[in-house]
Amino acid sequence: MTLEELRSKAFFQNTVDVWIMYCDERKWDWYNIDAYRQFIRHLTSKGIRMQKFPLCIKESGGMYERGKDKAQFLDELSKFSSDDAAAYTIKLSGDVLAAIRSFSAS
């Protein structure tokens, strides 16, 4: 699924699902806590408006493709108390998609 397909389902999405779809497009391992935190810092640096989104770990979707556990990913994120380890709601407008796609994991 692409980011455009995700946007067609709902214009507002949470950053964890956006991260997973973006990684899917790039053929990256989405289950990388440090890379997700870099991604959130990147969006913040681009001035993307984000609202904190309280994802319930137990209701987050369970197993994802290739056996990766989304709930476990969120549980690992919850061990950090910084803003870059949170989930947010973002509006997937064209400029936000461009900012997302300008992220490069290092």
Residue frames as a rotation matrix with the C-alpha (Angstrom) as fourth column:
MET 1
0.581 0.814 0.000 0.00
0.814 -0.581 0.000 0.00
0.000 0.000 -1.000 0.00
THR 2
-0.399 -0.690 0.604 1.25
0.666 -0.671 -0.326 3.49
0.630 0.272 0.727 -0.81
LEU 3
-0.835 0.063 -0.547 0.82
0.388 -0.638 -0.665 6.68
-0.391 -0.767 0.508 1.18
GLU 4
-0.779 0.589 -0.216 -1.74
-0.602 -0.604 0.523 7.85
0.177 0.537 0.825 -1.38
GLU 5
-0.282 0.674 -0.683 -3.77
0.083 0.726 0.683 4.68
0.956 0.136 -0.261 -0.81
LEU 6
-0.543 0.036 -0.839 -3.56
0.833 0.147 -0.533 5.24
0.104 -0.988 -0.110 2.93
ARG 7
-0.930 0.184 -0.317 -4.74
-0.117 -0.968 -0.220 8.84
-0.347 -0.168 0.923 2.42
SER 8
-0.610 0.742 -0.277 -7.68
-0.444 -0.031 0.895 7.61
0.656 0.670 0.349 0.34
LYS 9
-0.299 0.481 -0.824 -8.87
0.669 0.722 0.179 5.57
0.681 -0.497 -0.538 3.35
ALA 10
0.695 0.452 -0.559 -8.77
0.711 -0.543 0.446 8.60
-0.102 -0.708 -0.699 5.66
PHE 11
0.592 -0.438 0.677 -7.23
0.148 -0.767 -0.625 12.05
0.793 0.470 -0.389 5.21
PHE 12
0.272 -0.485 0.831 -6.01
-0.924 -0.373 0.085 12.05
0.269 -0.791 -0.550 8.83
GLN 13
0.618 -0.177 -0.766 -3.75
0.107 0.984 -0.141 9.18
0.778 0.005 0.628 9.88
ASN 14
0.909 -0.401 0.115 -1.56
-0.173 -0.112 0.978 8.32
-0.379 -0.909 -0.172 12.83
THR 15
0.384 -0.849 -0.363 2.18
-0.923 -0.358 -0.139 8.57
-0.012 0.388 -0.922 12.38
VAL 16
-0.280 -0.475 0.834 2.82
-0.453 0.831 0.322 4.91
-0.846 -0.288 -0.448 13.20
ASP 17
0.428 0.505 0.750 0.66
0.431 0.615 -0.660 3.73
-0.794 0.606 0.046 10.28
VAL 18
0.941 -0.160 -0.299 2.19
-0.331 -0.629 -0.703 6.40
-0.075 0.761 -0.645 8.04
TRP 19
0.049 -0.984 0.173 5.66
-0.907 0.029 0.420 5.23
-0.418 -0.178 -0.891 9.09
ILE 20
-0.128 -0.047 0.991 4.80
0.023 0.998 0.051 1.61
-0.992 0.029 -0.127 8.27
MET 21
0.782 0.490 0.386 3.43
0.393 0.093 -0.915 2.54
-0.484 0.867 -0.119 4.81
TYR 22
0.754 -0.570 -0.325 6.39
-0.655 -0.690 -0.308 4.80
-0.049 0.445 -0.894 4.03
CYS 23
-0.193 -0.845 0.498 8.82
-0.714 0.469 0.520 2.06
-0.673 -0.255 -0.694 5.03
ASP 24
0.230 0.388 0.892 6.84
0.315 0.838 -0.446 -0.36
-0.921 0.384 0.070 2.88
GLU 25
0.986 0.132 -0.105 7.25
-0.037 -0.435 -0.900 1.97
-0.164 0.891 -0.424 -0.11
ARG 26
0.456 -0.886 -0.081 10.99
-0.882 -0.438 -0.170 2.29
0.115 0.149 -0.982 0.53
LYS 27
0.624 -0.168 -0.763 11.48
0.027 0.981 -0.193 -1.41
0.781 0.100 0.617 1.36
TRP 28
-0.447 -0.705 0.551 12.81
-0.557 -0.263 -0.788 -0.48
0.700 -0.659 -0.275 4.81
ASP 29
-0.452 0.246 -0.858 12.36
0.682 0.715 -0.154 -2.36
0.575 -0.655 -0.490 8.05
TRP 30
0.125 0.593 0.795 9.62
-0.138 -0.783 0.606 -0.39
0.982 -0.186 -0.016 9.82
TYR 31
0.890 0.226 -0.396 10.38
0.307 0.344 0.887 -2.10
0.337 -0.911 0.237 13.12
ASN 32
-0.241 -0.971 -0.011 13.24
0.807 -0.194 -0.558 0.27
0.540 -0.143 0.830 13.91
ILE 33
0.512 0.509 -0.692 12.52
0.844 -0.447 0.296 2.43
-0.159 -0.735 -0.659 16.97
ASP 34
-0.243 -0.692 -0.680 15.44
0.466 -0.698 0.543 4.82
-0.850 -0.185 0.492 16.36
ALA 35
-0.889 -0.068 0.453 14.46
0.453 -0.275 0.848 5.38
0.068 0.959 0.275 12.74
TYR 36
0.114 0.987 0.109 10.84
0.866 -0.153 0.476 6.10
0.486 0.040 -0.873 13.74
ARG 37
0.433 -0.004 -0.901 12.06
0.694 -0.637 0.336 8.67
-0.576 -0.771 -0.273 16.28
GLN 38
-0.697 -0.696 -0.173 14.25
0.361 -0.549 0.754 10.26
-0.619 0.463 0.634 13.57
PHE 39
-0.567 0.592 0.573 11.17
0.705 -0.012 0.709 10.33
0.427 0.806 -0.410 11.33
ILE 40
0.500 0.776 -0.385 9.14
0.861 -0.398 0.315 12.20
0.091 -0.489 -0.867 13.95
ARG 41
0.037 -0.574 -0.818 11.99
0.454 -0.720 0.525 14.68
-0.890 -0.391 0.234 14.49
HIS 42
-0.851 -0.322 0.415 12.14
0.494 -0.219 0.842 15.15
-0.180 0.921 0.345 10.71
LEU 43
-0.074 0.912 0.403 8.42
0.841 -0.160 0.517 15.94
0.536 0.377 -0.755 10.51
THR 44
0.567 0.223 -0.793 8.75
0.725 -0.591 0.353 18.35
-0.390 -0.775 -0.497 13.41
SER 45
-0.374 -0.821 -0.431 11.71
0.413 -0.564 0.715 20.09
-0.830 0.090 0.551 11.75
LYS 46
-0.814 0.142 0.563 9.60
0.542 -0.163 0.824 20.53
0.209 0.976 0.055 8.59
GLY 47
-0.888 0.457 0.049 6.91
-0.438 -0.807 -0.396 22.30
-0.141 -0.373 0.917 10.60
ILE 48
-0.535 0.721 -0.440 4.29
0.040 0.541 0.840 19.58
0.844 0.432 -0.318 10.09
ARG 49
-0.272 0.553 0.788 1.32
-0.930 -0.361 -0.068 20.09
0.246 -0.751 0.612 12.39
MET 50
-0.447 0.086 -0.890 0.82
0.093 0.994 0.050 17.02
0.890 -0.060 -0.452 14.52
GLN 51
0.199 0.563 0.802 -1.57
-0.888 -0.243 0.391 16.29
0.415 -0.790 0.451 17.36
LYS 52
-0.807 -0.476 0.349 -0.64
-0.586 0.718 -0.375 13.66
-0.072 -0.507 -0.859 19.95
PHE 53
0.131 0.805 -0.579 -2.65
-0.757 0.459 0.466 10.52
0.640 0.377 0.669 19.36
PRO 54
-0.245 -0.227 0.942 -3.19
-0.888 0.442 -0.124 8.09
-0.389 -0.868 -0.310 22.24
LEU 55
-0.042 0.163 -0.986 -2.83
-0.664 0.733 0.150 4.70
0.747 0.661 0.077 20.57
CYS 56
0.540 0.252 0.803 -4.05
-0.769 0.537 0.348 1.84
-0.344 -0.805 0.483 22.69
ILE 57
-0.475 -0.870 -0.136 -1.29
-0.858 0.422 0.294 -0.74
-0.198 0.256 -0.946 22.45
LYS 58
-0.647 0.221 0.730 -3.58
0.006 0.958 -0.285 -3.75
-0.762 -0.180 -0.621 22.81
GLU 59
0.408 0.879 0.246 -5.97
0.365 0.090 -0.927 -2.49
-0.837 0.468 -0.284 20.10
SER 60
0.082 -0.484 -0.871 -3.35
-0.551 -0.750 0.365 -1.31
-0.830 0.450 -0.328 17.63
GLY 61
0.501 0.205 -0.841 -3.59
-0.864 0.176 -0.472 -4.14
0.051 0.963 0.265 15.15
GLY 62
0.695 -0.195 0.692 -1.43
-0.170 0.891 0.421 -6.99
-0.699 -0.410 0.586 16.43
MET 63
-0.114 -0.800 0.589 0.64
0.467 0.480 0.743 -8.84
-0.877 0.359 0.319 13.89
TYR 64
0.480 0.140 -0.866 1.59
-0.599 -0.669 -0.440 -7.02
-0.642 0.730 -0.237 10.72
GLU 65
0.912 -0.133 -0.389 3.06
-0.283 0.483 -0.829 -8.33
0.298 0.866 0.402 7.49
ARG 66
0.123 -0.916 -0.381 6.15
-0.189 0.356 -0.915 -10.50
0.974 0.185 -0.130 7.75
GLY 67
0.287 0.077 -0.955 5.31
0.699 0.665 0.263 -11.39
0.655 -0.743 0.137 11.35
LYS 68
-0.780 -0.576 0.246 6.19
0.275 -0.668 -0.692 -8.04
0.562 -0.472 0.679 12.87
ASP 69
-0.048 0.765 -0.642 4.16
0.983 0.149 0.103 -7.14
0.175 -0.627 -0.760 15.92
LYS 70
-0.128 0.093 0.987 2.84
0.241 -0.963 0.122 -3.58
0.962 0.254 0.101 15.84
ALA 71
0.871 0.481 0.098 1.73
-0.003 -0.193 0.981 -3.78
0.491 -0.855 -0.167 19.49
GLN 72
0.530 -0.760 -0.377 5.26
0.816 0.336 0.470 -4.74
-0.230 -0.556 0.799 20.52
PHE 73
-0.309 -0.594 0.743 6.64
0.761 -0.623 -0.181 -1.80
0.570 0.509 0.645 18.51
LEU 74
0.273 0.514 0.813 4.29
-0.092 -0.827 0.554 0.56
0.958 -0.226 -0.178 20.37
ASP 75
0.944 0.021 -0.329 5.24
0.310 0.279 0.909 -1.02
0.111 -0.960 0.257 23.68
GLU 76
0.035 -0.998 -0.044 8.93
0.999 0.034 0.021 -0.36
-0.020 -0.045 0.999 22.93
LEU 77
-0.276 -0.075 0.958 8.11
0.389 -0.920 0.040 3.25
0.879 0.384 0.284 22.00
SER 78
0.688 0.683 0.245 6.24
0.039 -0.372 0.927 3.71
0.724 -0.629 -0.282 25.28
LYS 79
0.525 -0.576 -0.627 9.49
0.851 0.332 0.407 3.14
-0.026 -0.747 0.664 27.19
PHE 80
-0.645 -0.693 0.322 10.72
0.714 -0.697 -0.070 6.53
0.272 0.185 0.944 25.98
SER 81
0.090 0.698 -0.710 9.35
0.829 -0.448 -0.335 9.70
-0.552 -0.559 -0.619 27.51
SER 82
-0.721 -0.432 -0.542 10.37
0.083 -0.830 0.551 12.05
-0.688 0.353 0.635 24.71
ASP 83
0.143 0.825 -0.546 8.07
-0.509 -0.412 -0.756 13.65
-0.849 0.386 0.361 22.15
ASP 84
-0.237 -0.295 -0.926 9.80
-0.970 0.117 0.211 11.82
0.046 0.948 -0.314 19.29
ALA 85
-0.992 -0.095 -0.082 8.58
-0.088 0.993 -0.082 8.49
0.089 -0.074 -0.993 20.67
ALA 86
-0.412 0.911 0.026 4.88
-0.171 -0.049 -0.984 9.39
-0.895 -0.410 0.176 20.57
ALA 87
-0.524 0.399 0.753 2.19
0.847 0.339 0.410 8.72
-0.092 0.852 -0.516 18.01
TYR 88
-0.661 0.274 -0.699 0.54
-0.148 -0.960 -0.236 11.69
-0.736 -0.052 0.675 16.36
THR 89
0.340 0.752 0.565 -2.33
0.717 0.182 -0.673 12.41
-0.609 0.634 -0.477 14.02
ILE 90
-0.636 -0.521 -0.570 -1.33
-0.017 -0.729 0.685 14.17
-0.772 0.445 0.454 10.81
LYS 91
0.574 0.782 -0.243 -3.23
-0.190 -0.162 -0.968 15.42
-0.797 0.602 0.056 7.79
LEU 92
-0.180 -0.676 0.715 -1.93
0.557 0.529 0.640 13.74
-0.811 0.513 0.281 4.64
SER 93
0.794 0.353 -0.496 -1.99
-0.133 -0.695 -0.707 16.76
-0.594 0.627 -0.504 2.35
GLY 94
0.877 -0.447 0.176 0.29
0.307 0.238 -0.922 17.03
0.370 0.862 0.346 -0.65
ASP 95
0.337 -0.789 0.513 2.89
-0.585 -0.602 -0.543 19.11
0.738 -0.118 -0.665 1.19
VAL 96
0.375 -0.168 0.912 2.91
-0.832 0.372 0.411 16.68
-0.408 -0.913 -0.001 4.12
LEU 97
0.917 -0.055 0.395 3.40
0.195 0.926 -0.324 13.73
-0.348 0.375 0.860 1.75
ALA 98
0.662 -0.718 0.216 6.34
0.028 -0.264 -0.964 15.61
0.749 0.644 -0.155 0.19
ALA 99
0.214 -0.576 0.789 7.84
-0.926 -0.378 -0.024 16.21
0.312 -0.725 -0.614 3.64
ILE 100
0.665 0.077 0.743 7.39
-0.423 0.859 0.290 12.54
-0.615 -0.507 0.604 4.52
ARG 101
0.913 -0.260 0.315 9.08
0.406 0.655 -0.637 11.44
-0.040 0.709 0.704 1.32
SER 102
0.546 -0.769 0.333 12.00
-0.381 -0.581 -0.719 13.80
0.746 0.266 -0.610 1.91
PHE 103
0.558 -0.329 0.762 12.94
-0.752 0.187 0.632 11.74
-0.350 -0.926 -0.143 4.98
SER 104
0.406 -0.520 -0.751 15.92
-0.349 0.671 -0.654 9.48
0.844 0.528 0.091 4.57
ALA 105
0.996 -0.066 0.063 16.86
-0.029 0.424 0.905 7.10
-0.087 -0.903 0.421 7.36
SER 106
0.369 -0.929 -0.033 20.50
-0.674 -0.243 -0.698 7.37
0.640 0.280 -0.715 8.30
